[in-house]
Amino acid sequence: MADSVYVGKAGKDAALDRGWLLGHFKEPDDPRHSQAVEVKWGVHARGEQRTQWVEGEVRTALLVLVTGRFRLEFPGRSVLLEEQGDYVVWGRGVDHSWFAEDESVVLTVRWPSVPGYAAG
């Protein structure tokens, strides 16, 4: 049973896969391997941004603000997360980008975990 349990630290583990803690990209014998869902611990410096929009997304996503001020951009809409626990959900096919207005920590969950997509 011990092989089915993983205990870690999000900050340390996140550094290994560009923030991603769980998903199809983990080794099949790792308890963090999942084809159903991906989880990311994102730590972003003030002013950090995703300049290239994510287009043609085939997954649904949930992003929760842990600390900071974090802006998500969608076609025709801007969403500012500024209080701990603020979150946004977007569906398949919704293009997006983001900007850290302050140093921010966000938790992202997206599903399904689609093989062929990089942990990015």
C-alpha positions in Angstrom: 0.0 0.0 0.0 2.9 2.4 0.6 3.6 2.5 -3.1 0.1 4.0 -3.6 0.7 6.9 -1.4 2.8 10.0 -2.2 3.5 12.8 0.2 5.2 15.9 -1.1 5.6 19.6 -1.0 3.9 21.6 -3.8 6.6 24.2 -4.1 9.4 21.7 -4.3 7.6 19.1 -6.5 6.2 21.8 -8.8 9.7 22.8 -9.8 10.2 19.4 -11.4 7.4 19.6 -14.1 6.9 23.4 -14.7 4.4 23.5 -11.8 2.4 20.4 -12.6 1.9 18.0 -9.7 -0.4 15.4 -11.2 -1.3 14.2 -14.7 -0.7 11.8 -17.5 3.0 13.0 -17.8 4.0 11.4 -14.5 5.4 7.8 -14.7 2.6 5.2 -14.7 3.7 3.6 -11.4 3.7 7.0 -9.7 0.5 7.7 -7.6 0.5 11.2 -9.2 -0.1 9.7 -12.7 -3.6 10.4 -13.9 -5.4 10.4 -17.2 -8.5 12.0 -15.6 -7.1 15.2 -14.2 -4.0 17.5 -14.0 -3.1 19.7 -11.1 -0.6 22.6 -11.1 0.9 24.7 -8.3 1.8 28.0 -10.0 4.1 30.5 -8.4 4.4 33.7 -10.5 6.5 36.8 -10.0 4.8 40.2 -10.2 4.6 41.1 -13.9 5.0 37.6 -15.2 2.7 36.8 -18.0 1.7 34.3 -20.7 2.2 36.4 -23.8 1.2 33.7 -26.2 -2.5 32.8 -25.9 -3.6 29.2 -25.3 -5.7 28.4 -28.4 -7.9 25.4 -29.2 -7.9 24.1 -25.7 -9.6 20.7 -25.4 -9.7 20.6 -21.6 -11.9 22.2 -18.9 -9.9 24.2 -16.3 -10.3 25.6 -12.8 -7.9 28.2 -11.5 -8.0 29.2 -7.8 -6.1 32.2 -6.3 -4.1 31.2 -3.2 -2.2 34.5 -2.8 -1.6 37.7 -4.8 -3.5 39.4 -7.7 -3.9 37.4 -10.9 -5.6 38.4 -14.1 -6.9 36.0 -16.7 -7.7 37.2 -20.2 -10.4 35.6 -22.4 -11.7 36.7 -25.7 -13.7 39.9 -24.9 -13.4 39.4 -21.2 -10.8 40.1 -18.4 -11.2 38.5 -15.0 -9.2 39.7 -11.9 -8.7 37.3 -9.0 -7.7 39.4 -6.0 -9.0 37.7 -2.8 -7.8 34.4 -1.6 -10.2 31.7 -2.9 -11.3 33.7 -5.9 -11.6 31.3 -8.9 -12.5 31.0 -12.5 -13.6 28.0 -14.5 -13.5 27.9 -18.3 -14.5 25.2 -20.7 -13.1 23.5 -23.8 -12.4 25.7 -26.7 -11.9 28.9 -24.6 -8.7 30.7 -25.5 -6.9 32.4 -22.7 -3.7 34.1 -21.3 -2.8 35.5 -17.9 -0.9 38.2 -16.1 0.4 38.3 -12.5 -0.4 41.8 -11.2 1.3 41.0 -7.9 3.4 38.0 -6.8 0.9 35.2 -7.0 0.3 31.6 -6.2 -2.5 29.8 -8.1 -3.7 26.3 -8.1 -4.9 25.0 -11.5 -6.9 21.9 -12.1 -7.7 20.8 -15.7 -9.4 17.8 -17.1 -9.0 15.4 -18.7 -5.3 14.8 -18.8 -4.6 14.5 -22.5 -1.6 12.6 -23.6 0.4 14.5 -26.3 0.0 17.8 -24.4 3.2 18.9 -22.7 3.2 19.7 -19.0 3.2 23.4 -19.8 
